[in-house]
Amino acid sequence: MASIKDLKQDINFVLGDIIEAALITQATNPDQDPKAADAVVDDCISTFDQLIARVNDRKVENRRAHLKSVRQDLESQGKALIDRVNKL
């Protein structure tokens, strides 16, 4: 398993790229309602906070399985956010 530092960096990079894509979409399409892109950004920030809190939780029984589930959640939630950005 990759280190916890790598997992935190992956969370930061993935969600940061999604935020950047939402803001670029908002900037290139000024005719559209900016609230949709703002909602995606807000959801990215809350997802980031949630995932980092789960990574930092050391009171879990099986740490390896816990971190693996965090990585899977990052993948699934990231895909959902990307789909929302694509619909903008």
The first five atom37 places (N, CA, C, CB, O) and aatype in JSON, in Angstrom:
{
  "aatype": [12, 0, 15, 9, 11, 3, 10, 11, 5, 3, 9, 2, 13, 19, 10, 7, 3, 9, 9, 6, 0, 0, 10, 9, 16, 5, 0, 16, 2, 14, 3, 5, 3, 14, 11, 0, 0, 3, 0, 19, 19, 3, 3, 4, 9, 15, 16, 13, 3, 5, 10, 9, 0, 1, 19, 2, 3, 1, 11, 19, 6, 2, 1, 1, 0, 8, 10, 11, 15, 19, 1, 5, 3, 10, 6, 15, 5, 7, 11, 0, 10, 9, 3, 1, 19, 2, 11, 10],
  "atom_mask": [
    [1, 1, 1, 1, 1],
    [1, 1, 1, 1, 1],
    [1, 1, 1, 1, 1],
    [1, 1, 1, 1, 1],
    [1, 1, 1, 1, 1],
    [1, 1, 1, 1, 1],
    [1, 1, 1, 1, 1],
    [1, 1, 1, 1, 1],
    [1, 1, 1, 1, 1],
    [1, 1, 1, 1, 1],
    [1, 1, 1, 1, 1],
    [1, 1, 1, 1, 1],
    [1, 1, 1, 1, 1],
    [1, 1, 1, 1, 1],
    [1, 1, 1, 1, 1],
    [1, 1, 1, 0, 1],
    [1, 1, 1, 1, 1],
    [1, 1, 1, 1, 1],
    [1, 1, 1, 1, 1],
    [1, 1, 1, 1, 1],
    [1, 1, 1, 1, 1],
    [1, 1, 1, 1, 1],
    [1, 1, 1, 1, 1],
    [1, 1, 1, 1, 1],
    [1, 1, 1, 1, 1],
    [1, 1, 1, 1, 1],
    [1, 1, 1, 1, 1],
    [1, 1, 1, 1, 1],
    [1, 1, 1, 1, 1],
    [1, 1, 1, 1, 1],
    [1, 1, 1, 1, 1],
    [1, 1, 1, 1, 1],
    [1, 1, 1, 1, 1],
    [1, 1, 1, 1, 1],
    [1, 1, 1, 1, 1],
    [1, 1, 1, 1, 1],
    [1, 1, 1, 1, 1],
    [1, 1, 1, 1, 1],
    [1, 1, 1, 1, 1],
    [1, 1, 1, 1, 1],
    [1, 1, 1, 1, 1],
    [1, 1, 1, 1, 1],
    [1, 1, 1, 1, 1],
    [1, 1, 1, 1, 1],
    [1, 1, 1, 1, 1],
    [1, 1, 1, 1, 1],
    [1, 1, 1, 1, 1],
    [1, 1, 1, 1, 1],
    [1, 1, 1, 1, 1],
    [1, 1, 1, 1, 1],
    [1, 1, 1, 1, 1],
    [1, 1, 1, 1, 1],
    [1, 1, 1, 1, 1],
    [1, 1, 1, 1, 1],
    [1, 1, 1, 1, 1],
    [1, 1, 1, 1, 1],
    [1, 1, 1, 1, 1],
    [1, 1, 1, 1, 1],
    [1, 1, 1, 1, 1],
    [1, 1, 1, 1, 1],
    [1, 1, 1, 1, 1],
    [1, 1, 1, 1, 1],
    [1, 1, 1, 1, 1],
    [1, 1, 1, 1, 1],
    [1, 1, 1, 1, 1],
    [1, 1, 1, 1, 1],
    [1, 1, 1, 1, 1],
    [1, 1, 1, 1, 1],
    [1, 1, 1, 1, 1],
    [1, 1, 1, 1, 1],
    [1, 1, 1, 1, 1],
    [1, 1, 1, 1, 1],
    [1, 1, 1, 1, 1],
    [1, 1, 1, 1, 1],
    [1, 1, 1, 1, 1],
    [1, 1, 1, 1, 1],
    [1, 1, 1, 1, 1],
    [1, 1, 1, 0, 1],
    [1, 1, 1, 1, 1],
    [1, 1, 1, 1, 1],
    [1, 1, 1, 1, 1],
    [1, 1, 1, 1, 1],
    [1, 1, 1, 1, 1],
    [1, 1, 1, 1, 1],
    [1, 1, 1, 1, 1],
    [1, 1, 1, 1, 1],
    [1, 1, 1, 1, 1],
    [1, 1, 1, 1, 1]
  ],
  "atom_positions": [
    [[0.85, -1.18, 0.0], [0.0, 0.0, 0.0], [0.89, 1.23, 0.0], [-0.97, 0.0, 1.23], [1.95, 1.26, 0.63]],
    [[0.46, 2.22, -0.7], [1.21, 3.48, -0.74], [1.14, 4.15, 0.62], [0.65, 4.42, -1.85], [0.31, 3.79, 1.46]],
    [[1.99, 5.09, 0.82], [2.03, 5.75, 2.11], [0.84, 6.67, 2.31], [3.33, 6.53, 2.26], [0.14, 7.03, 1.36]],
    [[0.62, 7.05, 3.54], [-0.47, 7.95, 3.88], [-0.24, 9.31, 3.24], [-0.62, 8.09, 5.41], [-1.18, 9.99, 2.83]],
    [[1.02, 9.7, 3.17], [1.35, 10.98, 2.53], [0.91, 10.97, 1.06], [2.87, 11.26, 2.63], [0.37, 11.96, 0.57]],
    [[1.15, 9.86, 0.37], [0.74, 9.75, -1.03], [-0.78, 9.79, -1.17], [1.27, 8.45, -1.64], [-1.29, 10.39, -2.11]],
    [[-1.49, 9.16, -0.24], [-2.94, 9.18, -0.28], [-3.47, 10.6, -0.08], [-3.52, 8.25, 0.79], [-4.39, 11.03, -0.78]],
    [[-2.89, 11.32, 0.86], [-3.3, 12.71, 1.07], [-3.01, 13.58, -0.15], [-2.59, 13.29, 2.3], [-3.81, 14.44, -0.51]],
    [[-1.87, 13.35, -0.79], [-1.54, 14.09, -2.0], [-2.5, 13.75, -3.13], [-0.1, 13.81, -2.42], [-2.9, 14.63, -3.9]],
    [[-2.88, 12.48, -3.25], [-3.83, 12.07, -4.28], [-5.18, 12.76, -4.06], [-4.02, 10.54, -4.28], [-5.79, 13.24, -5.01]],
    [[-5.63, 12.81, -2.82], [-6.89, 13.49, -2.51], [-6.79, 14.96, -2.91], [-7.23, 13.36, -1.0], [-7.7, 15.5, -3.53]],
    [[-5.69, 15.59, -2.55], [-5.49, 17.0, -2.85], [-5.44, 17.24, -4.36], [-4.21, 17.51, -2.19], [-6.09, 18.16, -4.86]],
    [[-4.69, 16.44, -5.08], [-4.54, 16.64, -6.52], [-5.83, 16.37, -7.28], [-3.43, 15.75, -7.05], [-6.21, 17.15, -8.16]],
    [[-6.51, 15.28, -6.95], [-7.73, 14.92, -7.67], [-8.8, 15.99, -7.48], [-8.26, 13.55, -7.21], [-9.38, 16.48, -8.44]],
    [[-9.05, 16.33, -6.23], [-10.1, 17.31, -5.97], [-9.69, 18.71, -6.42], [-10.45, 17.33, -4.49], [-10.55, 19.5, -6.82]],
    [[-8.41, 19.02, -6.35], [-7.94, 20.3, -6.86], [-8.12, 20.43, -8.36], [0.0, 0.0, 0.0], [-8.49, 21.49, -8.87]],
    [[-7.86, 19.33, -9.08], [-8.06, 19.34, -10.54], [-9.53, 19.48, -10.9], [-7.49, 18.06, -11.16], [-9.88, 20.14, -11.88]],
    [[-10.4, 18.87, -10.11], [-11.83, 18.98, -10.38], [-12.3, 20.42, -10.13], [-12.63, 17.98, -9.49], [-13.11, 20.95, -10.89]],
    [[-11.8, 21.03, -9.07], [-12.14, 22.44, -8.8], [-11.66, 23.32, -9.94], [-11.52, 22.9, -7.45], [-12.38, 24.2, -10.4]],
    [[-10.44, 23.07, -10.38], [-9.89, 23.86, -11.49], [-10.73, 23.7, -12.75], [-8.44, 23.45, -11.76], [-10.99, 24.68, -13.46]],
    [[-11.15, 22.48, -13.05], [-11.97, 22.24, -14.23], [-13.31, 22.95, -14.12], [-12.19, 20.73, -14.43], [-13.81, 23.5, -15.11]],
    [[-13.9, 22.95, -12.93], [-15.19, 23.63, -12.74], [-15.03, 25.14, -12.92], [-15.76, 23.32, -11.34], [-15.89, 25.78, -13.52]],
    [[-13.94, 25.69, -12.41], [-13.73, 27.14, -12.54], [-13.4, 27.53, -13.98], [-12.6, 27.59, -11.61], [-13.83, 28.59, -14.44]],
    [[-12.67, 26.69, -14.69], [-12.39, 26.96, -16.11], [-13.67, 26.9, -16.92], [-11.36, 25.95, -16.66], [-13.9, 27.73, -17.79]],
    [[-14.51, 25.91, -16.63], [-15.79, 25.81, -17.32], [-16.65, 27.03, -17.05], [-16.53, 24.54, -16.9], [-17.32, 27.54, -17.95]],
    [[-16.63, 27.49, -15.83], [-17.4, 28.68, -15.46], [-16.87, 29.92, -16.18], [-17.36, 28.9, -13.92], [-17.64, 30.77, -16.62]],
    [[-15.55, 30.02, -16.31], [-14.95, 31.18, -16.96], [-15.17, 31.18, -18.47], [-13.48, 31.24, -16.65], [-15.33, 32.24, -19.08]],
    [[-15.17, 30.0, -19.06], [-15.32, 29.93, -20.51], [-16.77, 29.98, -20.97], [-14.68, 28.67, -21.03], [-17.04, 30.2, -22.15]],
    [[-17.7, 29.79, -20.06], [-19.13, 29.85, -20.38], [-19.81, 30.88, -19.49], [-19.79, 28.46, -20.21], [-20.55, 30.5, -18.58]],
    [[-19.58, 32.17, -19.74], [-20.16, 33.19, -18.85], [-21.68, 33.29, -18.96], [-19.54, 34.53, -19.16], [-22.32, 33.9, -18.09]],
    [[-22.28, 32.71, -20.0], [-23.73, 32.77, -20.16], [-24.46, 31.84, -19.2], [-24.1, 32.42, -21.58], [-25.62, 32.07, -18.87]],
    [[-23.79, 30.8, -18.74], [-24.42, 29.83, -17.85], [-24.45, 30.34, -16.42], [-23.69, 28.49, -17.92], [-23.7, 31.24, -16.04]],
    [[-25.34, 29.75, -15.64], [-25.49, 30.12, -14.23], [-24.24, 29.69, -13.46], [-26.77, 29.46, -13.62], [-23.9, 28.51, -13.47]],
    [[-23.56, 30.61, -12.78], [-22.33, 30.24, -12.05], [-22.61, 29.44, -10.78], [-21.56, 31.49, -11.7], [-21.68, 28.9, -10.19]],
    [[-23.85, 29.37, -10.36], [-24.16, 28.65, -9.12], [-23.91, 27.15, -9.26], [-25.61, 28.88, -8.72], [-23.57, 26.5, -8.27]],
    [[-24.06, 26.6, -10.45], [-23.8, 25.17, -10.64], [-22.32, 24.85, -10.45], [-24.26, 24.73, -12.04], [-21.98, 23.86, -9.8]],
    [[-21.45, 25.68, -11.0], [-20.01, 25.47, -10.83], [-19.61, 25.71, -9.38], [-19.2, 26.39, -11.77], [-18.76, 25.0, -8.84]],
    [[-20.21, 26.71, -8.75], [-19.93, 26.98, -7.34], [-20.34, 25.81, -6.46], [-20.64, 28.26, -6.89], [-19.67, 25.49, -5.47]],
    [[-21.45, 25.16, -6.81], [-21.91, 24.0, -6.05], [-20.92, 22.84, -6.16], [-23.3, 23.56, -6.52], [-20.67, 22.13, -5.19]],
    [[-20.36, 22.65, -7.35], [-19.36, 21.6, -7.54], [-18.12, 21.89, -6.71], [-18.98, 21.46, -9.04], [-17.56, 21.0, -6.07]],
    [[-17.69, 23.16, -6.71], [-16.52, 23.55, -5.91], [-16.79, 23.32, -4.43], [-16.15, 25.03, -6.17], [-15.93, 22.79, -3.72]],
    [[-17.96, 23.71, -3.95], [-18.3, 23.51, -2.55], [-18.33, 22.03, -2.18], [-19.65, 24.15, -2.24], [-17.88, 21.64, -1.1]],
    [[-18.87, 21.2, -3.08], [-18.9, 19.76, -2.83], [-17.49, 19.16, -2.82], [-19.76, 19.06, -3.88], [-17.21, 18.24, -2.06]],
    [[-16.62, 19.68, -3.67], [-15.22, 19.22, -3.68], [-14.54, 19.54, -2.35], [-14.43, 19.87, -4.84], [-13.8, 18.72, -1.8]],
    [[-14.79, 20.72, -1.85], [-14.17, 21.13, -0.58], [-14.69, 20.28, 0.57], [-14.44, 22.62, -0.3], [-13.91, 19.85, 1.43]],
    [[-15.99, 20.02, 0.6], [-16.53, 19.2, 1.68], [-16.06, 17.75, 1.56], [-18.07, 19.25, 1.66], [-15.81, 17.09, 2.57]],
    [[-15.93, 17.25, 0.32], [-15.4, 15.89, 0.11], [-13.95, 15.82, 0.58], [-15.51, 15.49, -1.38], [-13.55, 14.84, 1.21]],
    [[-13.17, 16.85, 0.27], [-11.78, 16.9, 0.71], [-11.7, 16.84, 2.23], [-11.09, 18.18, 0.19], [-10.93, 16.06, 2.79]],
    [[-12.49, 17.67, 2.89], [-12.47, 17.69, 4.37], [-12.86, 16.34, 4.95], [-13.42, 18.78, 4.9], [-12.26, 15.87, 5.92]],
    [[-13.87, 15.73, 4.36], [-14.34, 14.43, 4.85], [-13.27, 13.34, 4.67], [-15.63, 14.03, 4.11], [-13.01, 12.57, 5.59]],
    [[-12.66, 13.29, 3.5], [-11.67, 12.24, 3.23], [-10.4, 12.43, 4.06], [-11.32, 12.23, 1.74], [-9.85, 11.46, 4.56]],
    [[-9.95, 13.65, 4.22], [-8.76, 13.9, 5.04], [-9.03, 13.54, 6.49], [-8.32, 15.38, 4.93], [-8.17, 12.99, 7.17]],
    [[-10.24, 13.85, 6.98], [-10.59, 13.49, 8.36], [-10.58, 11.97, 8.53], [-11.98, 14.06, 8.73], [-10.16, 11.46, 9.56]],
    [[-11.05, 11.25, 7.51], [-11.03, 9.79, 7.58], [-9.61, 9.24, 7.53], [-11.86, 9.19, 6.44], [-9.31, 8.25, 8.21]],
    [[-8.74, 9.86, 6.75], [-7.35, 9.4, 6.69], [-6.67, 9.62, 8.04], [-6.57, 10.14, 5.58], [-5.88, 8.79, 8.48]],
    [[-6.97, 10.73, 8.68], [-6.33, 11.06, 9.96], [-6.92, 10.31, 11.14], [-6.44, 12.54, 10.21], [-6.37, 10.39, 12.24]],
    [[-8.01, 9.58, 10.95], [-8.63, 8.82, 12.04], [-7.78, 7.59, 12.34], [-10.08, 8.41, 11.67], [-7.69, 6.67, 11.52]],
    [[-7.18, 7.57, 13.49], [-6.3, 6.46, 13.86], [-6.97, 5.46, 14.79], [-5.04, 7.0, 14.52], [-6.34, 4.49, 15.22]],
    [[-8.22, 5.67, 15.1], [-8.9, 4.8, 16.05], [-9.63, 3.64, 15.37], [-9.88, 5.6, 16.86], [-10.44, 2.97, 16.01]],
    [[-9.36, 3.41, 14.1], [-10.01, 2.31, 13.39], [-9.31, 1.0, 13.72], [-10.0, 2.57, 11.85], [-8.13, 0.98, 14.08]],
    [[-10.05, -0.08, 13.59], [-9.5, -1.37, 13.97], [-8.49, -1.89, 12.94], [-10.63, -2.38, 14.15], [-7.39, -2.29, 13.31]],
    [[-8.86, -1.87, 11.68], [-7.98, -2.35, 10.61], [-7.6, -1.15, 9.75], [-8.67, -3.47, 9.76], [-8.34, -0.79, 8.83]],
    [[-6.47, -0.55, 10.01], [-6.05, 0.69, 9.35], [-5.87, 0.5, 7.85], [-4.75, 1.2, 9.97], [-6.25, 1.37, 7.07]],
    [[-5.3, -0.61, 7.45], [-5.04, -0.86, 6.03], [-6.34, -0.93, 5.24], [-4.25, -2.17, 5.85], [-6.45, -0.33, 4.17]],
    [[-7.32, -1.65, 5.75], [-8.62, -1.76, 5.07], [-9.33, -0.41, 5.08], [-9.5, -2.83, 5.74], [-10.01, -0.06, 4.11]],
    [[-9.18, 0.33, 6.15], [-9.8, 1.65, 6.26], [-9.23, 2.6, 5.19], [-9.57, 2.24, 7.67], [-9.99, 3.3, 4.52]],
    [[-7.92, 2.62, 5.05], [-7.3, 3.49, 4.05], [-7.63, 3.03, 2.62], [-5.78, 3.52, 4.24], [-7.75, 3.86, 1.72]],
    [[-7.78, 1.74, 2.43], [-8.18, 1.25, 1.12], [-9.6, 1.7, 0.78], [-8.09, -0.28, 1.07], [-9.89, 2.04, -0.36]],
    [[-10.48, 1.72, 1.78], [-11.84, 2.19, 1.53], [-11.86, 3.7, 1.27], [-12.75, 1.84, 2.73], [-12.69, 4.18, 0.5]],
    [[-10.96, 4.44, 1.91], [-10.86, 5.88, 1.64], [-10.44, 6.11, 0.2], [-9.85, 6.55, 2.61], [-10.98, 6.99, -0.48]],
    [[-9.48, 5.33, -0.28], [-9.03, 5.46, -1.67], [-10.16, 5.11, -2.65], [-7.81, 4.55, -1.93], [-10.33, 5.77, -3.67]],
    [[-10.94, 4.09, -2.33], [-12.07, 3.72, -3.19], [-13.13, 4.8, -3.18], [-12.67, 2.39, -2.73], [-13.73, 5.1, -4.22]],
    [[-13.37, 5.4, -2.02], [-14.34, 6.5, -1.93], [-13.87, 7.71, -2.72], [-14.59, 6.88, -0.47], [-14.67, 8.4, -3.35]],
    [[-12.57, 7.98, -2.68], [-12.02, 9.08, -3.47], [-12.29, 8.84, -4.95], [-10.51, 9.23, -3.21], [-12.67, 9.76, -5.67]],
    [[-12.09, 7.62, -5.38], [-12.3, 7.3, -6.79], [-13.78, 7.46, -7.18], [-11.83, 5.88, -7.09], [-14.09, 8.05, -8.21]],
    [[-14.67, 6.93, -6.36], [-16.09, 6.98, -6.71], [-16.65, 8.4, -6.61], [-16.9, 6.05, -5.8], [-17.39, 8.84, -7.49]],
    [[-16.29, 9.12, -5.55], [-16.77, 10.49, -5.41], [-16.13, 11.41, -6.44], [-16.49, 11.01, -3.99], [-16.77, 12.35, -6.92]],
    [[-14.88, 11.16, -6.78], [-14.21, 11.94, -7.82], [-14.88, 11.75, -9.17], [0.0, 0.0, 0.0], [-15.06, 12.72, -9.91]],
    [[-15.25, 10.51, -9.5], [-15.93, 10.26, -10.77], [-17.28, 10.97, -10.8], [-16.12, 8.76, -10.99], [-17.67, 11.52, -11.84]],
    [[-18.01, 10.96, -9.68], [-19.3, 11.64, -9.63], [-19.14, 13.14, -9.82], [-20.01, 11.35, -8.3], [-19.94, 13.77, -10.51]],
    [[-18.11, 13.71, -9.21], [-17.87, 15.16, -9.36], [-17.44, 15.49, -10.78], [-16.8, 15.64, -8.36], [-17.82, 16.53, -11.32]],
    [[-16.65, 14.63, -11.4], [-16.23, 14.85, -12.79], [-17.43, 14.81, -13.71], [-15.19, 13.8, -13.22], [-17.53, 15.6, -14.65]],
    [[-18.35, 13.89, -13.46], [-19.57, 13.82, -14.27], [-20.38, 15.1, -14.13], [-20.42, 12.62, -13.85], [-20.95, 15.58, -15.11]],
    [[-20.42, 15.67, -12.93], [-21.13, 16.93, -12.73], [-20.46, 18.08, -13.46], [-21.22, 17.24, -11.24], [-21.14, 18.95, -14.01]],
    [[-19.12, 18.09, -13.48], [-18.4, 19.13, -14.21], [-18.65, 18.99, -15.7], [-16.89, 19.06, -13.91], [-18.81, 19.99, -16.4]],
    [[-18.69, 17.77, -16.2], [-18.93, 17.54, -17.63], [-20.31, 18.0, -18.05], [-18.75, 16.07, -17.96], [-20.51, 18.37, -19.2]],
    [[-21.27, 17.98, -17.14], [-22.62, 18.42, -17.47], [-22.78, 19.93, -17.45], [-23.61, 17.8, -16.5], [-23.8, 20.46, -17.89]],
    [[-21.77, 20.63, -16.94], [-21.86, 22.1, -16.88], [-21.85, 22.67, -18.24], [-20.72, 22.69, -16.07], [-21.92, 23.89, -18.4]]
  ]
}
